[in-house]
């Protein structure tokens, strides 16, 4: 994707005037908010990884939409809740309360402009729960319909075999492949290192505990990884990355269409929303 056009594609809301925005049909419009993080991703990936993937997958999805689709990309929120990586060089983290406040102000502002649908596209594994929480709070306060998605949670395309499934959650095979496809100039594969032995040994005898899952552990990077990586980036592959990016963009475009068509039923409930 040509980064020079990041603010100029035809579905970028910030490129429109207030008069043009006023003419948008707010009843069906979907505003898409990429949100990521600015945090260490080991020695081989940039600290902007999560924001970069959220922004560029969103832009690629937007280009797949038809001319009649009423969807608009918002400027990316590049900082997130990354306190699990604090102390590693380059990491910048918002507190949970700050990020919630930012997202709430975003929702209030968009609602004040008349918009009714908001989709968060999240690139950072440390904040799905926070975004689901704030989505409901925006819904309750403003009446907007709010949705959240993490493109990395879409199924992998057929034919791609992941070697670090039990611990590859940060800077591993899949994430490295994706960034390699999106921004090869930012990836240093000569510095890629596998880091997962501590995680595998720690949970080897656990039936329920894990890094993420039914019973996730509240961890910080310094508990488990010297390199900052959780996974095996040495298994990354450019062609796999291109296939994954294509699949994620296609799935996100399909989801945006579903959000545009979605509406809660009118139940006639009294006494509250």
N, C-alpha and C positions, 0 to 999 in steps of 0.2 A: 504493500500500500504506500502511495506517495504521501509522505508526511507533510509536504508543503501544501497539500490540499485539505488538511485536517479540519480547517475552519470554513471551507468553501463548498463542501459537497451540498447537493440540493436539499438535503434533509437536516441540515445543521441549523437549529433554531436561532443561534446567536448571530447568524449572518443576515437575519431578517430585520426589517425595521419594526418599530412598535405598531405602525399602521398595518403592515403585512400580517403581523401576529394577530392583530385584532380581527382580521378577516378569517382566520382559521376556524373551522367548525369544532368548537370545544366539546361538543357532545360525544364525538367519536375519536378525537385526537388522542394519541398515545405519546406521552413524553418519556423518553428513554434516558435514564441517568446512569452513565458508567461511573463506577466507583471502585477504587483500588487501594493501594497502599504504597508507601515509600519506605522500603525496608530491605535489609540484607537478604540476598538470595545465594549465598555462597560465593566462591571466588570466580565463578564463570558467568553469572547472570547480572544484569543491572539492577540497581535498587528500585527502579521505576517499573519493574516487571509486572506487578499486579495491575497498576493503572494502565500500562501500555496494552496489556492483553484485553482488558475490559473495553478500552476505547476503540481499539482497532477491530476487534471482533464485532462490536456494535456497528462501526462504520461499514464493515463488509456485509453485515446483515441488512443494513439500510439500503445498500445498493441492490439487494435482491428483491426489494419490495416493488410492487407495481406502481404506476403513476397515480393510481387512485387511492393508494393507502395513505392514511392520514397519520403519519408517525414522524417524530422529530427528535433528533439527538441533542442532548444538553451538554455543556462543557463538563469534562471529566473532573470528578473529585479525586485528586491524586493522593491525598493523605487519608489514612485510615487508622483504625485501632490496632496498633502493632507493638504493644508493650511486651509481648513475648520475645521480641527481638531487640529490645532496648539494650544499649551497651555495645552492640555490634556497629562498627563504623558506618555512618550514613543513614542509619535508621531514624526516622522521624515519626512519632506516634501522637495521635490525638487520644485523649482519655475517652472512655465510653460516654461520659456525660457531655463532653464537647461535641463528639460526632453525632450523638442523638440530637443535640440542640441545633447543629448545622442542618441535619436532615429535616427536622421539624420546621425550621425557618424556610427551607426550600419548599416543603409541602404547603406551608401557609402562603408563600409568595405566589406559587403556581395556581393555587386555588383562588387567590385574589384576582388573578388574571382570567379566571373563568375556566381553567382546565379541570378535567374530571378524572383523568387516568394517568398514573405514574408507574413506570417500571424501572426498578433498580437492577442494573447489570453489574454484578459483583465479581471482582477478580481476586479477592483476598480471602483465604480460607479461615482467617481469624474473626470474621464478622458476620457470617450468615445469621446467627441468632440475634445479634443486635439489629440487623436490618429488618428481620421479621417482626421484632418488637416495635421498632419505630414505624414500620408500615401500618401496623394496626393503630398506633397512636395517631398517625396522620389521618387515617380513615375515620376514627372516632371524632377527632377535632374538626376536620374540614369537610367530611363527607366524600372525599376523593376515593376512588378505587385504586388501591396500591398493590403492586406485585413485586416479587423478588425472584431473581434467577442467578445462578452461578454457572456460566457456560461450561466450565470444566466438569460439571456433574452430568452433562449429557453423555450418553453412551459413546464409547470409542467406536470408530468405524471398524467394520469387519476386516480381519486380517492383521490388525495391530495387536501384538502380544506385549503386555506390560510385565517387566521382570521384577518390579519393586512394589507390587500391589499392597503388601502389608505395611509398608513404611514410606512409600514414595509420595509424600504430601507437600514437599517444599523444595523446589530446585532439582527435582528428580527427573526421571526419564521423560515423562509426558510433558511437564511444564517446560523443560529445556527444549524439547522438540518444537513446541508451539512458539516459543520466543525465537528460536532459530529460524523458523519459517516467517515470522512477522518482522523481525529486526536482526538479521544475521550479523550486521555490523556491531551489534551490542553483545554478542555472545563470544566468549573465549573458551572454546572446547579444549584447548591445551591445558586449561586450569581446572577442568571438571574432575571432581573426585567423588567416588561412592562413599556414602556415610549412612550406615543403617544397622551396624552390628549391635550397638547398644540397645536400640529399639527392639530388634528381633529377640535379643536375649532377655530383655526386661519383661516382655509380654509372652514369652514362650510357654509358660505354664498357666496362663490366664484364659479362662473360658469366656469371660465377659469384658474385662478391662482391655482398653486399647488406646491408641493415640486419638482416634476419632471413631465414633460408632455409637452403639447402644449405651455404653458406659465409658465415655471419654475421660481422659485424665487431664487435669489443668496443668499443662507443662509450659516451661519456657525453654528457649533454644539451649541455654547454657546447661540445662538438666541432661541433655541427650546428644548434643552434636558439637564436636570441636570445629568442624568446617562451616557450620551453619546450614548444611544441606541435610534433608531427610529424603533419601532416595538414591538412585543410581543414574546420574546424568551421563555417565560414559556410555550408556545404552541408548542415548538419544539418537534420533535419525531425522535428517532434514525432510526426506520424503514423507515420513510418518507425520511430521509436524504440519506439512502442507495439507495432508489428508485430514488431520484433526481440525485444523483451522477452517477448512472448507465445510466440514461436518458441523462444527459449532456455529458457524455463521448461518448455515442453512436451517439448523434447528432454532436458532434465535429469531430468524426472520419468520419462521412458522409460528413461533410463540407470540411475536408482536401482532401477527394477524389474529391470533386467538384472543389476545387482550383487547384488540380493537372491537371484536365482535361480542365480547363478554359483557353481561349486565346482570346484576342481581335481580331476582324477582321482586315484585311489589307484593308484600304479604299482608299489609294493612295492620301491622303490629302497632300497638299504642304503648305509651309509657316509656319511650326511649328508642334509640336506634336499633 
